[in-house]
Amino acid sequence: AALSIALAGFAALHAAEVDWLRFAAAFLVLDLAGYLPGAIAFRRSGRGEIRPIYHHLYNVTHSWIVAAFGVGAWALALGPEWAMLAVPIHLAGDRGFFGNDAKPACLPFEA
């Protein structure tokens, strides 16, 4: 939680330099690609049983290593920018505020 707050503080200090559209896109893409498909499948299943691919998709998109590669590719393509803070803010916030960590496939997606 402290990391998320500290990084949000850096973003706020540089608010005039942040491309807020890119920030929002970077913040949301993790859940649009990794959480939302599993959440929809879980709710549609009725019994809560879904294929493990949804758990794996969440785990990959919410991995610090994958995030580092994604932000690194972004930096190589467009140069570093403050909007990149959205990714670690999201990941640290998920863990620090919501207790979300990896989703084991042997447990319900929404536990």
Helices and strands as residue ranges (DSSP letters): H 2-13, G 15-17, H 20-34, H 36-45, H 52-61, H 64-78, G 82-85, H 86-98
